[in-house]
Amino acid sequence: MRRSHQSATMTTTVPELQQIVDAIRERRRFVVSSHERPDGDSIGSELAMAYALRALGKTVRVVNSDPAPPPMQAFPGVLDIEISDRIDGEFDAAIIMECSDLSRTGVAGLDRFFVINIDHHPGNKGYGDIGWFDESAAACGEMVFTLIRALDVPLTIEIATHIYLAILTDTGSFRYSSISPRTFDICREAVEAGVNPENVARKVYDSNNMGRLKLFGSVLRAMQLDASGRIAIVYLDHEMAREAGGTYEDTEGLVNLPLTVKEIQAVVFFKQIQIGGEEYRVSLRSKGDVDIGSVAKEFGGGGHKNAAGCTAAGPIDSLQKQFVQLIDKAIGSSASS
C-alpha cells in the first residue's frame, strides 16, 4: 500500500484517496466500523465520517462490537452507535477505520460488502477493495479530515469536534512523536470551525467518577518497577476492579500515568480478560525513541512506536518477565541509535 504525506491543505492527492472519493460518490448505503474496545481516535473518526456521509445525502449506520469508553459518551452521536457482534441488512459499502485486518472489528458480516480500509497503523494487511494506509498520520482522524475535504463536505461543528477528539486522544494530548505540522493545521481548522479545545479536553479527561479514581489508586499502588527503574509494570484483574468500585471501562488512560515520572521510559499494563483466566490484554506505552510497537508485534499485536497493544496468555509472572526483557532490549536499542 502506498504511504502518503499530503498536507491539511491537500497540496497532493494519492490515488487511493481519489478512489475512495469516487466509491463514496457512487454509493448510497454505508456501514462504518472500527476496532474492538474503541478509543477516542476510532470513535472520532467513525462519527466524523458518518456526519460527512449524511451531509452528502447518504444512509449511514455506525456499528461497533463494544461501547465507547465512558468519557466519550457525552460527544454528539456516540449514543447512536449500534453495539453488535454482527451486521445485518444490506449496504453498498463498509468503511473500516483503524483495523489491521477485518477481524479486528469484532463484527461479523462486513466482508459481504465493498470494503474501504482506512488505517494509519504499521502492519495493515491491505484487505478490502480499496486500502488507504498513511503511517505518517498522527491519528486516523487526520486521514478522515483529508477525505472529508476531498469530498467537498463543509467542516461543521459536529465533524470538527470529532476530528479534534480523534487527534487529541491519539497523540496523547499532543505528546507523541507522530505529531507533524499537518496535525496542528487540522486542529487549527477545527477550532476555526467552532471547536472549544477546553471543553473537549474536560469531557475526555475531567469526567471521571469516584470508582474510576479509586481504581486508578488501587492499580498504581500495586505498580512494580523493573530492576533498572525504567519500566513500570501495571496489573489489573476483575477482583481488583470490584473491590475498588470501578469497572474495566474506567481504566482508559491509566497506562499513560507512569510515564509522567521522569525516570520511567516505558509501561506495560496487563488487564485480565476473564475472571480467573490467564489471558491478558496488554497495553504498552513509551517515551521518545523507545519502539514499543516492536514488542507488541512479538505477540501478534501492533500499534505505533510509542503506543501499542496485544493479547498474551500464560502465567502472569512469566509474562511480565518476557515483556520486561523485550522492553529493556527496546530501551537499549533506542539508547544506542
N, C-alpha and C positions, 0 to 999 in steps of 0.2 A: 504494500500500500504506500502511496506517496505521502511524504511528510511535507506539510505546508507551513509557510511562515508569513501569512498575509497580515496586514495591519488592520486596526479597527476601521480605517477609512477605506478598506477594500481596494488598495492600490494594485493588488494582483488577485487572480482567481484561479484556484486549482480545478482541474477537470471534474473531480468528484463532487465538488460543491455545485457546479453548474448542472451536473447530472441529477443531484438531489432536488435542486430548484425545479428542473423540468419534470421530475417524477411527481413532485408535490402538486404542481400546477395541473398535471394530467389526471389526478386522482381526487376523490371526494371524501371517502370514509377512512379515518385513521385511528389506529390504536397506538398509544405511546407508553413505553415501559422502560424500566431501568433495573439495576441490580437489587438483589435481596438486601434487607436491612438498609434501606435508603438513607443517604446523608443529605446535607444541605445542597451539594452540587447536583446530585441526581434529582432531588425534589425541585430545585430551582430551574434546572434545565428542562425537565419534563413540562412543568407548568408554563414556563415562558414559551415553549414550543406550542403547547396546547392553545394558549391565548392567541398566538400568532396565526395558527391554522384556522381558528374560529374567525379571526379578523378577515381571512380570505374566503369565508363562507363555507369552510369545511366542517364535517361532522367529526368530533374527536371524543375518545374515551381514554382516560389515563388509568392504567391497571398495574398495580404492584403486588408482589407476594406478601409484603409486610407493611405495616403502617409507618408513617413518618415519625421521627423522634418527637417527643412532646414539645420541645421548643419551637418546632416548625408548624405546630398545629394552628398557630394564630395567623399564618400567612394566607392570602387570598387563594381560594381554590383547593387548598390542601384537604379539606374535609370532603371534597367531591371525588377524590381519588378512590377508585374501587380497589378493594383488597381481595385477591383471589389467587389460587394456585393454577388456574387455567382460564383461557379466554374463550368465551362463547360468542356467537354471532359472526357476521361476515364483514370484512374490511378490505379496502383496496390496498392498504399498506400498513406495515408496522414500523414505527421509528423507535429504535432501541438506543438508549443512551448509556455510555459508561460500562459496557459489558464486553469482556474479552471474548466470550462466546455466548451463544443464545441461552444456554442452560443457566447462566448466572442470574437471569431474571427470576428464576423460580416459578415462571408462569408457562404452563404447557399450552401448546397450540399455536404459538406465534409463528412457527415455521410454515403454517398454511398460507401465509400472506407474502406479498412482496416486501422484503425486509431491507430497511435502510439502517446501516450500522454507523453510529457516530461515537467516536471514542478518542480519548487523549492519553490512555494508559499504554505503556510499552507491553508488548506481548499479545496484542489483539490478534485473533486468528483469522481475520479477514472474511468472516462469514457474511452471508446476506447477498442481496442482488446489487447493492451499492454500498461500498465501505469508504468512509472518510475518517482518516486517522491523523491527528496532529499532536505529536508528542510535545511540541513547543507550547501548547496552550496550557495556561496555569490552571484552568478549570474547563470542564465540558461546557459550562456556561459561556465561555469566550467563543466557542465554536457555534453555539446556538445563536449568540448575538450576531455573528458574521452571517449565518444562514438567514436570519430574520431580515437583516439589512439587504441581503441579496434578493429576498422575496419582495422587497419594497413595502414591508409592513411598518407602519408608524410605531415608534417606540413609546407605547402607552405606559402609564404608571404601573399597571399590573405586570407587564412584560419586564420593564426596567427593574422593578422590585425583585423579581425572581432571578434575573441575571446578576444583580448585585449580591443577593443571598448566595448564589452558587459560587461566585468568586470569593466573597468574604470567607466563607467556611472552608473552601478547598485550598485556600492559600494560608490557612492557619492565622486568619486575621492579618493578612499581608506580611507574613514572616517567612514563607518558604522560598527556596531558590528558584522555583519555576516562574516567579513573577517577572514580567517584562514591561517595557513601555506600553505595549498594547493593553496590558491589564489595566493600567491606570487611565488610558484613553477611554476604554469601555466604561469604567466606573465613573469617569467624568460625565460621559454622555448619559449614564443612568441618573446621576444626580441632577443634571440639567433637565431630565425628563420628570423630575419631581421626587426622586427617592430621598428620604431623610436617613443618612447613614447612622445617626444616633439611634433613631427608632428601630432600625433593622437590627443593630447590634444589641440593643436592650432586649428585643424579643428573643434573639438567639442565645445570649449569654446571661441575661439578668431575669430569667423567668423560671428559676428553679423552685421546687417545692422543698419542704423540710426533709422529707425522706431522701431526696437526692443529695442534699447537703450532708446528712448523716452517713449515707452510703459512701460518699467521697471520703469522709473522715475515717470510716472503718477500713476501706481499701488502702488508703495511704498509710494508716498505722501499721498495716501488715506488709507494706512495701519492703523489699530487700534490695541491697546493692551487691554487685559482684565485688571481688577482691580489690579491683582497681578503683572502685567508687565511680566508674564512668557509665555503668549500665544499671538502670533501675528495672527491677523485676516486680511486676504487679499481678495480683491474682484475685479472682472473684468466683465464688460458687453460689449456688442458689440459697444455701443456708445463710451465708453472709448477707446476702441481699435481703432475705426475710427478716433477719434479726435487726438490720438497720432500718427497716421500714421503707425500703426503696424497691425499685424494680430494675430489671436488666436494661430497660429503655433509659433509665436515669444515668447510665454510665457514659452517655455521649459527651465527648470532650475530656473525659477523665485521663485518658492516656497521654494527653499533652502536658499535664501539670508538672510531672517530674522534670521535664525539660527546662522549667523555669529556674532550676538550680544550676548555677554556672558550671559546676564540675561534671554534671551528667550529660553525656553525649548521645545516649540512646535509651529507649524504653521498650520493653516487651510486656504486653498485657495479655494474660491468659484468662479467658472467660469460659467457664464450664458450660457446655451446651445442654446436657440432660442431667437431671438430679442423680447423683451417684455415679455418673459416667466418667469415662476417661478420654473424651473428645472435647477439644477446646477451639474456640475462635480466638485467633491470635492477632492482636493489633501491634504494629511496630511503628515507632517514630524515631527520628534522629535529627541532629543538627548538622549544618554545613555540608561537608563533602562525604559524610558517612552514608554509604549506599545501603540503606535498609531494605530496598526493593530486591536486591540480590539475595538477601536472607529469605525473604518470603518465597522467592522462586524455588528455593531448595525444597520447599514443602508443597509445591504445586500452586502457590498463591501468586500475587502480583501487586502492582501499585507503582509508586514513584520512588525516587531516591530517598526522600525524607518521610514518606508516609506510605505504608504498605500493610498487607494483611494476608492471612492464610488460615487453613484449618489443620490441626495436628492432633494425633491420637497417641495415647500411651501414658505411663505413669508420670505424674506431674514433675517429680524430682528429676527424672531422666530428661524430660522435655526441656525443663529450664536449663539444664547443663548444656544440652545440644544448642539451644538458641544463644546462650551466653557465649559459647565458643565461636559460633558463626558471627555474632555481632562484634565480638572482640577482634576477630580477623578483619571485619569490615572497617573497624576503627583504625586498626593498624595500617590497612591499605590506604585510608584517607590521609594518614599522617605522613606516609612515605611518598605520596603522589605530588 
